């Protein structure tokens, strides 16, 4: 099925020009208008009425759905998203989805009904059949067709964690995290970067994985500590899991970081006062939040955008040597 991008390409015009012709909005010269109309006829393009509505209506309300506002990283990200939306004259509607697909679909339906101008989403549900690239939607970490997304450089973060463990003298390292059989996200690249880094240095490494969502995180982490006593350096998929691993290790009289170095991923500031202070790969939360808004507003205006991937940093704490 032909898309507006195909029409614009065949007519030799920009996406915005093709959109103005299709939606009969704004000035376009007669010559250019004919090129677009000829391309429409040749391709048999049928305008998407939902997309047409998105272009012509903007109530300046943006919906943000995320799994839980109680998660430190998500709440920090939401703060910067709201702040950037406000600076651009938009209001934010928050959906605490608790990973319930019904909640997320209700907001997607609001978008289809033009009750909101656009959506920024953090979803681990199968929503592929409900959204498409013509809609003003931007996702976090998630790959769904050509829908734009914003992410930190997860692959570089994985290699960075491995390097930090190696530099601290660790000989037997491990990655602890989750996997999904149905959802493709950038988060999986954390493991890939870690593995590639270990292979490059010829280091022995272990993977301790469970399908997402983890049934019982405490049991999962205790299984690791009991089974892999020889491991002296661990990179954990996220900070909250890493923090629990540290506490469980200390309860088992495993010295951190002397016997076990631990690195998390996110760089959440909310837990900075906890002891020991966690070493972590810090995502640029503010940059990501403002980037999400920038991409979304461009999508609302009909501008084509590409995914944005932002650099990460290693923050050494007290859980690595």
C-alpha positions in Angstrom: 0.0 0.0 0.0 1.4 3.4 -1.1 2.2 5.9 1.6 2.4 9.7 1.6 6.2 9.2 1.6 5.9 7.3 -1.7 3.8 10.1 -3.1 6.3 12.8 -2.1 9.2 10.8 -3.5 7.6 10.2 -6.9 6.5 13.8 -7.2 9.9 15.0 -6.2 8.6 17.2 -3.4 8.9 17.3 0.4 6.6 15.4 2.7 5.1 18.7 4.0 4.3 19.8 0.4 2.6 16.5 -0.4 0.7 16.7 2.9 -0.6 20.3 2.0 -1.9 19.0 -1.3 -3.6 16.0 0.1 -5.1 18.0 3.0 -5.8 21.0 0.9 -4.1 23.2 3.4 -1.6 26.0 2.7 -0.3 27.4 -0.5 1.2 25.1 -3.2 1.8 26.2 -6.8 -0.4 24.7 -9.5 2.6 23.0 -11.1 3.7 21.4 -7.9 0.1 20.5 -7.1 -0.2 18.7 -10.4 2.9 16.7 -9.8 1.5 15.5 -6.5 -1.9 14.7 -7.9 -0.3 12.7 -10.8 1.8 10.8 -8.3 -1.3 10.0 -6.3 -3.1 8.7 -9.4 -0.1 6.6 -10.5 0.4 5.0 -7.1 -3.3 4.6 -6.3 -2.7 6.4 -3.0 -5.7 6.5 -0.6 -5.3 9.2 2.1 -5.4 7.9 5.6 -8.3 9.7 7.2 -6.8 9.3 10.7 -3.5 10.8 9.6 -5.4 13.6 7.8 -7.1 14.5 11.1 -3.8 14.5 12.9 -2.4 17.1 10.4 -5.4 19.4 10.6 -6.1 19.3 14.4 -3.9 20.0 17.3 -5.5 20.4 20.8 -2.0 20.8 22.4 -2.5 17.9 24.8 0.1 15.1 24.8 -0.5 11.7 26.4 2.4 10.0 28.1 2.0 6.4 29.1 4.6 4.5 31.1 4.7 1.3 33.1 4.9 3.0 36.5 5.6 6.5 37.8 7.0 4.8 41.0 10.1 3.7 39.0 12.8 6.4 39.6 13.9 6.5 36.0 10.4 6.8 34.6 9.4 9.5 37.0 12.6 11.5 36.2 11.9 11.1 32.5 8.3 12.2 32.9 9.5 15.4 34.8 11.6 16.5 31.8 9.0 15.6 29.3 6.3 17.6 31.1 8.7 20.6 31.5 9.7 20.6 27.8 6.0 20.2 26.7 5.1 23.2 28.9 7.8 25.3 27.3 6.3 24.5 23.9 2.7 25.3 24.9 1.5 21.7 25.4 -0.1 20.1 28.4 0.7 16.5 29.5 -1.8 13.7 30.3 -0.2 10.9 32.3 -1.2 7.2 32.1 0.3 4.9 34.7 -0.3 1.7 32.6 1.1 -0.9 35.1 1.9 -2.8 31.9 -1.9 -3.2 31.3 -2.4 -3.1 27.5 -6.0 -2.0 27.9 -4.9 1.2 29.5 -2.4 1.9 26.7 -5.0 1.1 24.0 -7.5 3.6 25.6 -4.9 6.4 25.1 -4.2 5.3 21.6 -7.9 5.4 20.9 -8.0 9.0 22.3 -5.3 9.8 19.7 -7.3 8.3 16.9 -10.3 10.4 18.1 -8.2 13.6 18.2 -8.7 13.9 21.9 -4.9 14.3 22.3 -2.4 15.7 19.8 0.2 13.0 20.2 1.6 10.2 22.4 4.9 9.5 24.0 5.0 5.9 25.1 7.0 3.4 27.1 5.3 0.1 26.4 6.3 -3.5 26.8 3.0 -4.8 25.3 2.1 -5.9 21.8 0.5 -2.7 20.4 1.9 -3.1 16.9 -1.5 -3.6 15.3 -2.9 -0.5 16.9 -0.4 2.1 15.7 1.4 3.1 12.6 4.0 5.6 11.3 1.4 8.0 10.1 0.4 8.7 13.7 2.2 11.4 15.9 3.7 8.8 18.3 7.2 8.6 19.6 8.4 5.6 21.7 11.1 5.1 24.3 13.5 2.2 23.4 10.9 0.3 21.4 11.1 -0.7 17.8 7.7 -0.8 16.0 8.0 -0.5 12.2 9.0 3.1 11.2 7.7 4.7 14.3 10.4 7.0 15.7 12.0 6.3 19.1 14.4 7.8 21.5 17.0 5.8 23.4 20.3 5.9 25.2 23.2 4.1 23.5 22.5 0.8 25.2 25.2 -1.1 23.2 27.9 1.4 24.1 26.7 1.2 27.7 27.1 -2.6 27.8 30.7 -2.3 26.5 31.4 0.5 28.9 30.2 -1.6 31.9 32.4 -4.5 30.7 35.4 -2.2 30.4 34.9 -0.8 33.9 34.7 -4.3 35.4 37.8 -5.3 33.5 39.7 -2.2 34.5 38.8 -2.8 38.2 40.5 -6.2 38.0 37.5 -8.5 37.6 38.3 -11.9 36.0 35.0 -13.7 35.8 32.1 -11.4 34.8 28.4 -11.8 34.4 25.3 -10.1 32.9 22.0 -10.3 34.8 18.8 -9.3 32.9 15.7 -10.3 31.0 14.7 -11.2 27.5 11.5 -11.2 25.5 10.3 -13.5 22.8 7.8 -11.0 21.4 9.0 -7.5 22.1 12.1 -5.9 20.4 13.7 -3.1 22.4 17.0 -1.2 22.6 17.5 -2.6 26.1 18.6 -5.9 24.6 21.7 -4.2 23.3 23.0 -3.8 26.8 23.7 -7.5 26.9 25.0 -7.5 23.3 27.5 -4.8 24.1 28.6 -6.6 27.3 29.1 -9.9 25.4 31.0 -8.3 22.6 33.3 -6.5 25.0 34.0 -9.7 26.9 34.8 -11.6 23.7 37.1 -8.9 22.4 39.2 -9.2 25.6 38.9 -13.0 25.8 37.2 -12.8 29.2 35.0 -15.6 30.6 31.5 -14.4 31.1 28.2 -15.7 32.3 24.6 -14.8 31.4 21.9 -15.1 34.0 18.5 -14.4 32.3 14.8 -14.8 32.8 11.9 -14.0 30.5 10.4 -10.6 31.2 8.5 -10.0 33.5 10.6 -11.8 36.2 8.3 -13.8 38.4 10.2 -13.2 41.6 13.2 -10.9 41.4 14.6 -11.8 44.8 14.5 -15.5 44.0 16.1 -14.8 40.6 19.0 -12.9 42.1 19.5 -15.3 45.0 19.8 -18.1 42.4 22.5 -16.2 40.7 24.5 -15.7 43.9 24.2 -19.3 44.9 25.0 -20.7 41.5 27.8 -18.4 40.4 30.0 -17.9 43.4 33.1 -17.6 41.3 31.8 -14.5 39.5 33.6 -11.3 40.8 32.0 -8.7 38.5 28.4 -8.2 37.5 26.6 -5.8 35.1 22.9 -5.7 35.9 20.2 -4.7 33.4 18.9 -1.8 35.5 19.7 0.0 38.7 16.8 -1.2 40.8 17.8 -4.8 40.2 21.4 -4.0 40.8 20.6 -2.3 44.1 18.7 -5.4 45.3 21.6 -7.7 44.2 24.0 -5.6 46.3 21.8 -5.9 49.4 21.3 -9.6 48.9 25.1 -10.1 48.5 25.8 -8.2 51.7 23.2 -10.3 53.6 25.2 -13.4 52.5 28.4 -11.8 53.8 29.7 -11.3 50.2 31.9 -8.2 50.3 31.0 -5.5 47.8 33.1 -4.5 45.9 36.1 -6.5 47.2 34.6 -9.9 46.3 31.8 -8.8 44.0 31.7 -5.6 41.9 28.3 -4.5 40.7 27.3 -2.0 37.9 23.7 -1.0 37.1 22.1 0.9 34.3 20.0 4.1 34.4 21.9 6.4 36.8 18.8 7.2 38.9 19.5 10.1 41.2 16.7 9.2 43.7 18.9 6.6 45.3 22.1 8.6 45.6 21.9 8.7 49.4 21.9 4.9 49.7 25.0 3.1 50.9 27.0 1.7 49.2 26.5 4.1 46.3 25.9 2.2 43.2 28.2 2.3 40.2 26.1 2.7 37.1 25.8 3.6 33.4 24.0 6.9 33.4 21.3 7.6 30.8 21.0 11.3 29.9 17.5 11.5 31.2 17.0 15.2 30.6 18.4 15.1 27.1 16.2 12.1 26.3 13.0 13.7 27.7 13.5 16.9 25.8 14.4 14.9 22.6 11.2 13.0 22.9 9.1 16.2 22.9 11.1 17.6 20.0 10.5 14.6 17.8 6.8 14.4 18.8 6.1 18.1 18.0 7.7 17.6 14.6 5.5 14.5 14.0 2.4 16.5 15.0 3.4 19.1 12.4 3.8 16.4 9.7 7.6 16.5 9.7 9.5 13.3 9.0 11.9 12.4 11.8 14.4 9.6 12.6 15.2 7.8 15.9 17.5 9.6 18.3 20.1 7.7 20.3 22.0 9.6 23.0 25.4 8.9 24.7 25.7 7.4 28.1 28.4 7.9 30.9 29.9 5.6 33.5 29.4 6.9 37.0 31.7 5.1 39.5 30.2 4.6 42.9 31.2 2.4 45.8 30.1 -1.0 44.3 33.2 -1.3 42.0 36.8 -1.5 42.9 
